[in-house]
Amino acid sequence: MWPLGRRRWTRGLELMRVHDDSLRGCFPSMAGTCTLVHARGLGIGVGLVIGLLLTVANVLVSDAAPPPHTKEFPITVNATALNPPTWWHVPGVTPMIMTMDPETTEALRTTESRELKLKPGTYRFGTFTFDFPFVVTLEGVLDFAPSLDQCVSGRGTQTLTIRCTQMQPYVGPPDY
């Protein structure tokens, strides 16, 4: 053990022993390994500067725009051309029509257009008789398979318009 008040250099820090009791300020599990010292020198200043820089960087990043995949876009679903009128859903976004009673839930009807807030990603539009996938791109516009063009329009826009009650040819994988 080095004497009280004596200075010693360790890894660029100047240390000075400030108390003689080896257990003062230490946890019992640290008995024999703890020495209360007062650090002086550049190490503390460097640590403070690094901490300040990290804090400033964190503030600047938090004020930045959110990542594009987290932004919600207003996508209008217009299925008013479907006859006879029915219910529709976008799983994970609107109430499910297959597992709930559409009469007693807030299931969406094809008699009116509805605006949904959707993040970029892949979704499915579905009724009781058909469903198909569509994509909301990072730019907030719609995309879907070209084979759906006879019944679906709105590629490159924010309005998905459905005109057919059944999709022919069926673009999904076989059901078997």
N, C-alpha and C positions, 0 to 999 in steps of 0.2 A: 504494500500500500504506500502511496506517495504522501508526503507531509501536507498538512492543512495549509492552504494559501499558496501552495507551490503551483506553478503553471507547467503545463505539459502540452505538446503539440501532437494531434492525432488526425491523420487524413486532412490536413489543411485547416483544422479547427484548433483554436487555443482553448484548452480546458483548464479550469481552476477548481480545486477541491474546496467546497464551502462549508462542510460540516464534518465533524469527527465521528459521529455515530453512524456506523455502516448500515443500520436498519432504518434510520429516520427517512421518511418519504418513500420507503420501499414496501412492497407487499411481502408478507411472510414467506411466500414461496420463492422469493428472490434473495433470501438471506445468503450472505456470502458472495453474491454476484453483483450487488447493487452498490454503486458509489454515486453520491449526490454531487454533481459538478455544475459549474456555470460555464456554458459555452460562449466563446467570444471569437470574433474573427469574421472572415468572408463567408463562411458556410451559411450562417443565418441570413445574411443579406441576399445571397444567391437563392436560398429557399424562398424568401419573401418575394423576390422578383419573379421567380418561376410561378409561384402561387398567384401573383397578380396577373401575369400574362395568361394563365389558364382561366382565370375568372373573366378577363376581358374577352378571350376567345369564346368562352361559353355564352356570354351575353350577345356577341356578334352572331353566333350561329343560331341562337334562339330567336333573333329578330329576322332571320332569313326566311324566305318563302318555304312553305312545307314541300316535301317531296311530291312530285307529280302524281304518284300512285295513291296518294291519300286525299287528293282533292275530289270533292263531289261535283258532279255536273247535272244540270236539269235535263232529263231525258223524258220527252213526251211519248206516251204510248197511245196510239189511236187505233182502236179496233172497232170503231163504230160501223164499218162496212160489213161486219159479220152478221149474217142473217140465217137462222133466227138468233136473237141476242142470247148471250151466255155469260159465264163468269170466266175470268182469266187471272193468272198469277205469274209472278216472277219469284221463284223459290228463294227464300232468304231475305226478301225485300218486302213482299206483300203477303197477306194472309193466304195460306194454302187452301186450295179448293178441293183437293183429293182427300185430305184427312179431316176436314171440318165441314160442318153443314154450311154451305154458302148463304143459305137463307137467314141464318141467325148470326153470322159473323160479318165482319166488314170486308168481305170478299168484293173484288172490283168487277163491275159489269162492263160489257162491251158497248153499252148504250152511251157512254161518255168517255172522252179522252182523259188521261190522268198523267200528271207530271211526277216523275220519280227522281230522287236524288241518288245518283249512282256513281260509284268510284270506278276508275278504269279496271276492267276485268271482263270475264266471260259470264254471261247470264243465260237463262232460258225463259222464253215466253211460252206459256202453256194454257190450254183450255182443256175441257173434258175429252176432246177428240183429237187434238194434236199438240205438239210442242216443237220448238226449234231453238237452237243456240244463236246468240248474238253477242257482239263484243262492243264494249265502250273503250275506245282507244285512250292513250295518254293525252291526246288533244281534246277529248271530250266529245268525239263524234262516233257514230255507229258504223259497224261493219258486220257483215253476215255472208254466208255462202252464196255465190252467184246463182246456184241452182234454186234459190228461194225467190229470185227476182220476179217470177210470175205472180207471187202472192204477197210479197213483202217489199216495201220501198223505204227509203230514208238513209241509204248508205251515204256516209260523208256528212250527214246532218245530225241534229239532235232530236229528230222526230221519227219514231218507228211506226210505220203504218202497215196494218195487216188487213188484207182484202179477201182472203179465202178461209173457208171453214175447215178445209182439209189441205194438207200439203201433198202434192203429187209432183214429181216422184218423192218418196220418203227419203230424206237425206241422212237419217240416223243409222246406227248400226242395227243389224238384224235383232229381233226380239228373242230368238232362240239361242 
